[in-house]
Amino acid sequence: MKEIDFIPEWYKADQVRKRRYARQYTIIAVTFAVMMVWSFVVGGHVKHVSADVEGIQAAFDKGRDKVYQTQLLQSEIAEMKQKADVFDTITSRTKTTAILGELAYLVQENIVLNRLSLTNEPIEEFKKETPVSGAVVQIGASKEPQNTVVPETPSRVKVTISGIAARPADAAALIAALEQADYFQQVALIFSRPKEFMKKDVTEFEICCYVADYRIQK
């Protein structure tokens, strides 16, 4: 016995089409929900990464500022050292008061000084040395001239004293005292001659020497 189907085909097709539409709408809704959740997760991650990037950028900018400040300080320190080296180069290594004190101690009562001269002169021995010889002037820290005002050759203090002595032996004794003193070197008598002073026979003299505050080392 055959079953008779009274449902028309168009109804069945309409039901199939409705079910298909329902599945499509469900898939679209699920896909949209997944996309929304994914967008929220990605958005949070992007914010976190952006915050990290901003922190890294801030740290980089801070480090760059510190590097710049460090370079600026190093430049200022180098400039101050350069000025200090120039000042040390043009300043006498031995205080004038120390030189005068030593001379006052060595000059005896029978001698009267009428002139005392302290002048800076280049060290001739250093000028004669060639770069191959490797001569070094030991005057404390090594100095390099920084401009044309500073002398290229290290200098020394030349002491020139002139006066009168009661006897020639007194002038000779002064020369001997200068030679034995650790303060002075290369003591030389420029001249010594008799002279009449206040109706008395005296000896006029002039002596030069150098302050021994350096040493040439080869």
C-alpha positions as MATLAB code, in Angstrom:
seq = 'MKEIDFIPEWYKADQVRKRRYARQYTIIAVTFAVMMVWSFVVGGHVKHVSADVEGIQAAFDKGRDKVYQTQLLQSEIAEMKQKADVFDTITSRTKTTAILGELAYLVQENIVLNRLSLTNEPIEEFKKETPVSGAVVQIGASKEPQNTVVPETPSRVKVTISGIAARPADAAALIAALEQADYFQQVALIFSRPKEFMKKDVTEFEICCYVADYRIQK';
ca = [
       0.000    0.000    0.000;
       1.459    3.301   -1.024;
       1.678    6.271    1.323;
       0.155    9.400   -0.017;
       2.121   12.603    0.738;
      -0.218   15.563    0.788;
       2.572   18.116    1.620;
       3.425   20.125   -1.464;
       6.991   20.341   -2.696;
       7.156   24.086   -2.392;
       6.429   23.772    1.331;
       9.230   21.291    1.802;
      11.642   23.511   -0.162;
      10.583   26.475    1.950;
      11.301   24.549    5.174;
      14.737   23.484    3.885;
      15.506   27.057    2.920;
      14.475   28.317    6.391;
      16.698   25.751    8.113;
      19.601   26.731    5.853;
      19.043   30.389    6.650;
      18.941   29.580   10.351;
      22.286   27.753   10.155;
      23.839   30.633    8.232;
      22.540   33.196   10.714;
      23.857   31.064   13.594;
      27.277   30.772   11.955;
      27.336   34.531   11.294;
      26.339   35.295   14.914;
      28.957   32.903   16.321;
      31.600   34.336   13.970;
      30.673   37.891   14.993;
      30.835   36.954   18.673;
      34.245   35.321   18.190;
      35.462   38.387   16.307;
      34.224   40.672   19.094;
      35.970   38.565   21.757;
      39.156   38.422   19.651;
      39.006   42.156   19.047;
      38.700   42.776   22.798;
      41.617   40.464   23.567;
      43.789   41.955   20.822;
      42.841   45.473   21.893;
      43.936   44.750   25.470;
      47.178   43.225   24.262;
      47.812   46.228   22.001;
      47.259   48.599   24.920;
      49.674   46.578   27.036;
      52.267   46.558   24.271;
      51.768   50.281   23.675;
      52.312   50.952   27.363;
      55.498   48.861   27.264;
      56.678   50.730   24.175;
      55.991   54.070   25.823;
      57.910   52.924   28.905;
      60.834   51.776   26.785;
      60.785   55.061   24.854;
      60.727   57.054   28.092;
      63.625   55.005   29.470;
      65.522   55.488   26.202;
      64.943   59.253   26.265;
      66.043   59.389   29.909;
      69.156   57.351   29.133;
      69.933   59.552   26.147;
      69.643   62.660   28.334;
      72.004   61.087   30.874;
      74.484   60.235   28.130;
      74.322   63.812   26.850;
      74.808   65.205   30.361;
      77.717   62.823   30.911;
      79.350   63.906   27.665;
      78.810   67.546   28.606;
      80.397   67.000   32.020;
      83.324   65.131   30.464;
      83.832   67.989   28.037;
      83.794   70.520   30.881;
      86.202   68.381   32.927;
      88.563   68.074   29.944;
      88.424   71.836   29.418;
      89.123   72.486   33.099;
      92.049   70.033   33.025;
      93.370   71.782   29.925;
      93.175   75.165   31.649;
      94.803   73.715   34.765;
      97.637   72.287   32.670;
      98.151   75.652   30.979;
      98.108   77.412   34.351;
     100.608   74.926   35.781;
     102.833   75.370   32.734;
     103.039   79.150   32.975;
     103.188   79.226   36.787;
     106.489   78.885   38.593;
     106.897   75.454   40.131;
     108.624   76.890   43.200;
     107.087   79.736   45.155;
     108.976   83.009   45.033;
     108.772   83.312   48.811;
     110.618   80.001   49.170;
     113.402   81.201   46.841;
     113.737   84.498   48.686;
     113.761   82.721   52.031;
     116.572   80.416   50.939;
     118.611   83.336   49.587;
     118.086   85.315   52.787;
     119.391   82.340   54.748;
     122.505   81.945   52.551;
     123.491   85.627   52.308;
     125.780   86.508   55.218;
     126.114   89.806   57.101;
     129.230   90.885   55.169;
     127.276   90.944   51.910;
     124.817   93.609   50.779;
     122.631   92.894   47.753;
     121.543   95.715   45.489;
     119.713   93.704   42.821;
     117.815   90.437   42.680;
     116.278   89.180   39.453;
     114.059   86.127   38.905;
     113.382   85.316   35.258;
     112.019   82.315   33.382;
     114.276   80.853   30.723;
     113.829   77.845   28.419;
     115.795   74.781   29.419;
     118.580   74.743   26.859;
     119.436   71.098   27.451;
     115.890   70.139   26.592;
     115.885   72.258   23.418;
     119.066   70.550   22.204;
     117.631   67.062   22.626;
     116.138   65.433   19.548;
     112.900   63.400   19.648;
     114.929   60.250   19.054;
     116.869   60.721   22.288;
     113.663   60.594   24.311;
     114.642   63.256   26.821;
     112.028   63.897   29.504;
     111.970   66.848   31.863;
     110.788   65.707   35.261;
     108.773   68.639   36.621;
     105.828   66.781   38.103;
     102.865   65.888   35.857;
     103.385   65.791   32.118;
     102.276   68.986   30.398;
     101.410   69.622   26.769;
     101.100   73.208   25.473;
      97.561   73.972   24.407;
      98.038   77.270   22.551;
     100.672   79.567   21.152;
     100.830   81.641   24.351;
     102.244   78.729   26.335;
     105.949   78.113   25.638;
     106.683   74.880   23.832;
     109.897   74.312   25.807;
     109.772   73.812   29.602;
     111.278   76.724   31.480;
     113.321   77.173   34.614;
     113.837   80.093   36.985;
     117.114   81.977   36.612;
     118.266   83.824   39.707;
     120.631   86.770   39.245;
     121.982   88.519   42.326;
     124.416   91.395   42.472;
     125.852   93.352   45.345;
     128.968   94.128   47.287;
     130.993   92.037   49.718;
     133.368   93.253   52.387;
     136.053   90.890   51.060;
     136.524   88.733   47.980;
     136.375   85.705   50.237;
     132.833   86.651   51.285;
     131.662   86.560   47.663;
     133.416   83.199   47.196;
     131.735   81.894   50.347;
     128.343   82.902   48.956;
     129.064   81.025   45.724;
     130.078   77.949   47.710;
     126.901   78.160   49.818;
     124.737   78.388   46.698;
     126.500   75.365   45.177;
     125.945   73.297   48.311;
     122.294   74.268   48.644;
     119.714   71.847   47.261;
     117.600   74.752   46.011;
     120.046   75.918   43.341;
     122.218   74.528   40.587;
     124.634   75.713   37.871;
     125.964   78.518   40.046;
     128.247   80.817   38.055;
     130.144   84.011   38.835;
     129.439   86.629   36.166;
     132.004   89.110   37.441;
     133.885   90.070   40.582;
     135.854   93.320   40.803;
     137.157   95.670   43.437;
     135.197   98.810   44.146;
     135.366  101.717   46.520;
     132.224  102.234   48.555;
     131.965  104.939   51.221;
     135.785  105.290   51.193;
     136.194  101.566   51.788;
     137.531   98.901   49.473;
     134.884   96.297   48.765;
     134.228   93.656   46.132;
     131.411   94.127   43.643;
     130.018   90.879   42.243;
     127.224   89.361   40.222;
     126.192   85.715   40.462;
     123.640   83.735   38.497;
     122.170   80.321   39.197;
     119.015   78.301   38.507;
     116.342   76.968   40.815;
     116.774   73.186   41.015;
     113.117   72.180   40.751;
     113.453   69.953   37.687;
     115.525   67.046   36.407;
     116.185   65.903   32.844;
     115.763   62.166   32.477;
     116.825   60.280   29.334;
];
